[in-house]
């Protein structure tokens, strides 16, 4: 059994704060501070540019990628780190379209994160091959998979509602129809058991600053199925995806396997933070995390519905059909969330009307859930959200 009392001690949560926003940005891992300080002083400070060789900086993207691979069911050597999630979406989708050149439709759903759709729109516009982005409602995805679809591109967990797609079933349907499947694991990796290899996903991408606690702007990852490792064409042919980067050839030759999905210089400091954060997963069972997450979400839903009748549940009640988050709707959702944050309960708001809460058993338990509901109840009962300062929109919601 996973010892969640042990894992809670691995994170810095400010005194008096109930942190229910790890689905947007995970808290600071305690170990990261010393790890980064050592990297700065002992590696960069003492070795200077020699650190690329002496300290193994150049190998970081593959080594850290393999650690994440263990959390998403990816074989060793199939995951690499670097760049942002939007860039990795672009890479995966471009490669998938190149592998299926006779089809014209990229199928996604309205619950996908907008940036994924933006990247698809931009890529399609640049390619100019008569490609089309088809966006359907989440519950219509399966029925929309047909012989016109080149690539199915969906996020496993809906960022607003927490709705969970069936990766294996949809991938099988896509393959049966002659399409490829690209999965965004931004709200899955570190939140629930994932098996990209077992589900036969063609590509998967994800960020690391949410449930993996890699810090603001932490680098993203990309998975390429072994069957595509040597044939996937890297649309972003950066120098570190080259077969021999330090030969400085004028012509690009794709590297071997997952290395071809590398683009630019690795963000060594950020990868050091992420590497330290991943230590928290040692000895942790994702099945235990999933069971605890479902229990915490169920408790929160029950308590909020019983004590805050003005809020409308936007998330499914069925634990196995959602990720590790719960959303409620209210016309004044933004102001309600600001009132919560002012009282030490941190979640976030997603337009047009959703207040969203993430439940991460590594550092959240029943005590925090009940404490958050009590504060939410007082805010709703006494109308404490209706103050001018809570209605002023900040840059980040």
C-alpha positions as CSV (number, residue, x, y, z in Angstrom):
1,X,0.0,0.0,0.0
2,X,1.2,3.5,-0.8
3,X,2.1,5.6,2.2
4,X,0.4,8.9,1.5
5,X,1.5,10.4,4.8
6,X,5.1,9.9,3.5
7,X,4.4,11.5,0.2
8,X,2.7,14.6,1.7
9,X,5.9,15.4,3.5
10,X,7.7,15.6,0.1
11,X,5.8,18.8,-0.9
12,X,5.8,22.4,0.3
13,X,2.3,23.6,1.0
14,X,2.1,27.0,2.7
15,X,0.6,27.0,6.2
16,X,-3.2,27.6,6.1
17,X,-3.6,26.7,2.4
18,X,-5.7,23.9,1.1
19,X,-4.3,23.3,-2.4
20,X,-6.8,21.9,-4.9
21,X,-5.1,23.2,-8.0
22,X,-2.4,20.6,-8.7
23,X,-4.2,19.9,-11.9
24,X,-2.9,23.3,-13.1
25,X,0.4,23.6,-11.3
26,X,1.8,21.1,-8.8
27,X,3.3,22.3,-5.6
28,X,7.1,22.6,-5.0
29,X,8.8,19.3,-4.2
30,X,11.0,19.8,-1.2
31,X,13.9,17.9,-2.7
32,X,13.9,20.2,-5.8
33,X,15.4,23.1,-4.0
34,X,18.6,21.3,-2.9
35,X,18.8,19.4,-6.2
36,X,18.7,22.6,-8.3
37,X,21.1,24.4,-5.9
38,X,23.6,21.5,-6.2
39,X,23.2,21.5,-10.0
40,X,23.8,25.2,-10.2
41,X,26.9,25.3,-7.9
42,X,28.4,21.8,-8.4
43,X,27.7,21.3,-12.1
44,X,27.2,24.6,-13.9
45,X,29.3,26.6,-11.4
46,X,32.3,24.2,-11.3
47,X,32.2,22.5,-14.7
48,X,30.9,25.3,-16.9
49,X,30.3,24.0,-20.4
50,X,32.0,20.7,-19.5
51,X,28.7,19.9,-17.7
52,X,27.2,18.7,-20.9
53,X,29.6,15.8,-20.8
54,X,30.7,15.5,-17.2
55,X,27.3,15.9,-15.6
56,X,25.3,14.1,-18.3
57,X,23.1,17.1,-19.3
58,X,22.8,16.0,-22.9
59,X,21.3,12.6,-21.8
60,X,18.7,14.2,-19.5
61,X,15.8,14.3,-22.0
62,X,16.0,10.5,-22.6
63,X,16.7,9.6,-19.0
64,X,13.9,11.7,-17.5
65,X,11.7,10.6,-20.4
66,X,12.2,7.0,-19.3
67,X,11.1,7.9,-15.7
68,X,7.9,9.3,-17.1
69,X,7.5,6.4,-19.4
70,X,7.1,4.2,-16.3
71,X,4.1,6.2,-15.2
72,X,2.3,6.0,-18.6
73,X,3.1,2.4,-19.6
74,X,5.7,3.3,-22.2
75,X,8.6,0.9,-23.0
76,X,12.1,2.2,-22.3
77,X,13.5,4.4,-25.0
78,X,10.1,5.6,-26.3
79,X,9.7,8.9,-24.4
80,X,11.8,12.0,-24.7
81,X,11.5,15.4,-23.0
82,X,11.7,18.9,-24.4
83,X,9.9,22.1,-25.4
84,X,6.3,22.8,-24.6
85,X,3.2,20.7,-24.8
86,X,1.9,22.7,-27.8
87,X,5.2,21.9,-29.7
88,X,4.9,18.2,-28.9
89,X,1.3,18.2,-30.1
90,X,2.5,19.8,-33.4
91,X,5.2,17.2,-33.7
92,X,2.9,14.2,-33.0
93,X,0.1,15.4,-35.3
94,X,2.5,16.3,-38.1
95,X,4.2,12.9,-37.9
96,X,0.8,11.1,-37.8
97,X,-0.5,12.9,-40.8
98,X,2.7,12.1,-42.7
99,X,2.2,8.4,-41.9
100,X,-1.4,8.5,-43.3
101,X,-1.1,10.8,-46.3
102,X,-4.2,9.7,-48.2
103,X,-6.6,10.8,-45.5
104,X,-7.8,14.3,-45.0
105,X,-9.6,14.6,-41.6
106,X,-8.2,15.3,-38.2
107,X,-10.9,14.3,-35.7
108,X,-11.0,15.9,-32.2
109,X,-13.6,17.0,-29.7
110,X,-14.9,20.2,-28.1
111,X,-13.5,19.1,-24.8
112,X,-10.0,19.1,-26.1
113,X,-7.7,21.8,-24.7
114,X,-7.9,24.8,-27.1
115,X,-4.2,25.0,-27.6
116,X,-4.3,21.5,-29.2
117,X,-6.9,22.6,-31.6
118,X,-5.0,25.8,-32.4
119,X,-1.9,23.8,-33.2
120,X,-4.0,21.5,-35.5
121,X,-5.5,24.6,-37.2
122,X,-2.1,26.1,-37.8
123,X,-0.5,22.9,-39.1
124,X,-3.4,22.2,-41.4
125,X,-3.2,25.8,-42.8
126,X,0.5,25.5,-43.3
127,X,0.4,22.1,-45.1
128,X,-2.3,23.3,-47.6
129,X,-3.2,19.7,-48.5
130,X,-7.0,20.1,-48.2
131,X,-6.9,18.8,-44.7
132,X,-9.8,19.4,-42.3
133,X,-10.1,19.6,-38.5
134,X,-13.4,18.1,-37.5
135,X,-14.5,18.9,-33.9
136,X,-17.4,17.0,-32.4
137,X,-18.9,16.7,-28.9
138,X,-16.9,14.4,-26.6
139,X,-19.7,11.8,-26.6
140,X,-19.8,11.8,-30.4
141,X,-16.1,10.9,-31.0
142,X,-16.5,7.2,-31.3
143,X,-19.3,7.4,-33.8
144,X,-17.4,10.0,-35.9
145,X,-14.4,7.7,-36.5
146,X,-14.8,6.5,-40.1
147,X,-12.7,5.9,-43.3
148,X,-12.2,9.6,-43.9
149,X,-10.2,10.1,-40.6
150,X,-6.5,10.4,-40.9
151,X,-5.8,11.1,-37.2
152,X,-7.8,10.9,-34.0
153,X,-6.4,13.6,-31.7
154,X,-8.0,13.8,-28.3
155,X,-7.1,14.7,-24.7
156,X,-7.8,11.7,-22.5
157,X,-9.2,13.8,-19.6
158,X,-11.4,16.8,-20.4
159,X,-9.7,19.9,-18.9
160,X,-13.0,21.5,-17.9
161,X,-15.3,18.6,-16.8
162,X,-12.8,15.8,-16.1
163,X,-14.6,13.5,-18.5
164,X,-12.4,10.5,-19.2
165,X,-12.1,9.0,-22.7
166,X,-11.5,5.3,-23.1
167,X,-8.0,5.3,-24.7
168,X,-7.9,1.6,-25.7
169,X,-11.4,1.4,-27.1
170,X,-11.1,4.6,-29.2
171,X,-7.6,3.7,-30.4
172,X,-8.9,0.3,-31.5
173,X,-11.8,1.9,-33.4
174,X,-9.4,4.4,-35.0
175,X,-7.0,1.6,-36.2
176,X,-9.9,-0.5,-37.5
177,X,-11.0,2.5,-39.6
178,X,-7.4,3.0,-40.9
179,X,-6.7,6.1,-38.7
180,X,-3.8,6.8,-36.2
181,X,-4.4,8.0,-32.6
182,X,-2.6,10.9,-30.9
183,X,-3.4,11.2,-27.2
184,X,-2.8,14.3,-24.9
185,X,-2.1,13.1,-21.4
186,X,-1.9,16.5,-19.7
187,X,-4.5,15.6,-17.1
188,X,-3.7,11.9,-17.0
189,X,0.0,11.5,-16.4
190,X,0.4,11.2,-12.6
191,X,-3.4,11.3,-12.0
192,X,-4.5,7.8,-13.1
193,X,-3.0,4.6,-14.5
194,X,-2.1,5.0,-18.2
195,X,-0.9,2.3,-20.6
196,X,0.0,3.8,-23.9
197,X,1.7,0.7,-25.2
198,X,-1.1,-1.6,-24.1
199,X,-3.7,0.7,-25.6
200,X,-1.6,0.7,-28.9
201,X,-1.5,4.5,-29.0
202,X,0.5,5.7,-31.9
203,X,1.7,9.0,-30.2
204,X,1.1,10.5,-26.8
205,X,2.2,13.9,-25.4
206,X,1.8,15.6,-22.1
207,X,3.0,18.4,-19.8
208,X,4.8,17.9,-16.5
209,X,3.9,20.9,-14.4
210,X,0.5,19.5,-13.3
211,X,0.3,16.1,-11.5
212,X,4.1,15.5,-12.1
213,X,5.0,18.7,-10.2
214,X,7.8,19.8,-12.5
215,X,7.3,23.5,-11.9
216,X,6.0,26.5,-13.9
217,X,6.8,25.9,-17.6
218,X,8.3,22.5,-17.0
219,X,9.2,20.7,-20.3
220,X,6.7,18.4,-22.0
221,X,7.1,14.9,-23.2
222,X,6.4,12.9,-26.4
223,X,5.9,9.2,-26.8
224,X,6.2,7.4,-30.1
225,X,5.1,3.8,-30.5
226,X,8.0,1.5,-31.3
227,X,6.3,0.5,-34.6
228,X,6.7,4.2,-35.7
229,X,10.1,4.9,-34.1
230,X,12.1,4.8,-37.3
231,X,9.5,6.0,-39.8
232,X,7.9,9.0,-38.0
233,X,9.1,12.1,-39.8
234,X,10.1,15.0,-37.4
235,X,8.4,18.1,-38.9
236,X,10.4,20.2,-36.5
237,X,13.8,19.1,-37.6
238,X,15.9,20.7,-34.9
239,X,19.6,20.1,-34.5
240,X,19.4,17.8,-31.5
241,X,17.0,15.6,-33.5
242,X,19.8,15.2,-36.1
243,X,21.6,11.8,-36.4
244,X,24.9,13.5,-35.5
245,X,24.3,17.0,-34.0
246,X,27.9,17.8,-33.6
247,X,28.9,16.9,-37.2
248,X,27.2,20.2,-38.0
249,X,26.0,19.0,-41.4
250,X,24.1,21.4,-43.5
251,X,21.5,18.8,-44.4
252,X,19.2,17.2,-41.8
253,X,19.3,13.5,-41.2
254,X,16.8,12.2,-38.6
255,X,18.2,10.6,-35.5
256,X,17.4,7.1,-34.5
257,X,14.1,6.2,-32.7
258,X,12.8,8.7,-30.2
259,X,15.8,10.9,-30.5
260,X,14.4,12.3,-33.7
261,X,11.7,14.0,-31.7
262,X,14.3,16.2,-29.9
263,X,14.4,19.7,-31.2
264,X,16.4,22.3,-29.3
265,X,18.9,22.5,-26.4
266,X,17.6,20.7,-23.3
267,X,16.3,23.0,-20.5
268,X,18.8,21.6,-18.0
269,X,17.6,23.5,-14.9
270,X,14.0,22.7,-15.5
271,X,14.7,19.1,-16.2
272,X,16.7,18.9,-12.9
273,X,13.6,20.2,-11.0
274,X,11.4,17.6,-12.8
275,X,13.9,14.8,-12.1
276,X,13.7,15.6,-8.4
277,X,9.9,15.8,-8.5
278,X,9.7,12.3,-10.0
279,X,11.5,10.9,-6.9
280,X,8.1,11.3,-5.1
281,X,6.7,8.5,-7.3
282,X,9.2,5.9,-6.1
283,X,7.2,3.3,-4.1
284,X,3.9,4.8,-5.2
285,X,1.2,2.6,-6.8
286,X,-0.8,4.3,-9.5
287,X,-3.7,1.9,-8.6
288,X,-3.6,3.3,-5.0
289,X,-3.4,6.8,-6.3
290,X,-6.4,6.2,-8.5
291,X,-8.5,4.6,-5.7
292,X,-7.7,7.4,-3.3
293,X,-8.4,10.1,-6.0
294,X,-11.9,8.6,-6.7
295,X,-12.7,8.5,-3.0
296,X,-11.7,12.1,-2.5
297,X,-13.6,13.3,-5.5
298,X,-16.7,11.3,-4.5
299,X,-16.5,12.8,-1.0
300,X,-16.2,16.4,-2.3
301,X,-19.1,15.9,-4.7
302,X,-21.3,14.5,-1.9
303,X,-20.4,17.2,0.5
304,X,-20.8,20.1,-1.9
305,X,-24.1,19.0,-3.3
306,X,-25.4,18.5,0.3
307,X,-24.2,21.9,1.6
308,X,-24.1,24.2,-1.5
309,X,-27.3,23.7,-3.4
310,X,-26.6,26.7,-5.7
311,X,-23.8,24.9,-7.4
312,X,-24.4,22.6,-10.4
313,X,-22.1,19.6,-10.9
314,X,-20.3,19.7,-14.2
315,X,-18.4,16.4,-13.7
316,X,-19.7,12.9,-14.0
317,X,-20.6,11.2,-10.7
318,X,-19.0,7.9,-11.9
319,X,-15.5,7.8,-10.6
320,X,-14.1,5.6,-13.3
321,X,-15.4,7.9,-16.0
322,X,-13.5,11.0,-14.8
323,X,-10.0,12.1,-14.2
324,X,-8.8,13.4,-10.8
325,X,-10.7,16.7,-10.8
326,X,-14.2,18.0,-10.1
327,X,-15.9,21.0,-11.6
328,X,-19.1,22.9,-10.5
329,X,-20.9,25.5,-12.5
330,X,-22.3,28.9,-11.3
331,X,-23.0,32.1,-13.2
332,X,-20.6,33.9,-10.7
333,X,-18.0,31.1,-10.7
334,X,-15.1,33.5,-11.1
335,X,-16.0,35.6,-8.1
336,X,-16.7,32.5,-6.0
337,X,-13.2,31.1,-6.8
338,X,-11.6,34.4,-5.9
339,X,-13.4,34.4,-2.6
340,X,-12.2,30.8,-2.0
341,X,-8.6,31.7,-2.8
342,X,-8.8,34.7,-0.5
343,X,-9.7,32.3,2.3
344,X,-6.9,29.8,1.6
345,X,-8.7,27.3,-0.7
346,X,-6.9,27.4,-4.1
347,X,-8.7,26.0,-7.1
348,X,-9.2,27.7,-10.5
349,X,-11.8,29.0,-12.9
350,X,-12.5,27.9,-16.4
351,X,-14.7,30.0,-18.6
352,X,-17.6,30.5,-18.9
353,X,-18.8,29.4,-15.5
354,X,-16.8,26.5,-14.0
355,X,-14.9,26.4,-10.7
356,X,-12.5,23.5,-10.8
357,X,-10.7,21.5,-8.1
358,X,-7.9,18.9,-8.5
359,X,-7.5,16.1,-6.0
360,X,-3.9,14.7,-5.7
361,X,-3.6,12.0,-3.0
362,X,0.1,12.5,-2.8
363,X,-0.6,15.6,-0.7
364,X,-4.4,15.9,-0.3
365,X,-6.6,13.9,2.1
366,X,-10.1,13.9,3.5
367,X,-9.2,16.6,6.1
368,X,-8.4,19.0,3.3
369,X,-11.5,18.1,1.3
370,X,-13.8,18.7,4.3
371,X,-12.1,21.9,5.2
372,X,-12.5,23.2,1.7
373,X,-16.2,22.4,1.6
374,X,-16.8,24.1,4.9
375,X,-15.2,27.3,3.5
376,X,-17.1,27.0,0.2
377,X,-20.4,26.6,2.1
378,X,-19.8,29.8,4.1
379,X,-19.0,31.7,1.0
380,X,-22.2,30.5,-0.8
381,X,-24.5,30.8,2.3
382,X,-23.4,34.3,3.2
383,X,-22.8,35.6,-0.4
384,X,-19.2,36.4,0.5
385,X,-18.2,36.2,-3.2
386,X,-20.2,39.3,-4.0
387,X,-17.4,41.9,-3.4
388,X,-15.9,44.2,-6.1
389,X,-12.4,42.8,-5.7
390,X,-13.6,39.3,-6.5
391,X,-15.2,40.3,-9.8
392,X,-12.0,41.9,-11.2
393,X,-10.5,39.5,-13.7
394,X,-6.8,38.7,-13.4
395,X,-4.6,37.7,-16.3
396,X,-4.6,34.1,-15.2
397,X,-7.8,32.5,-14.0
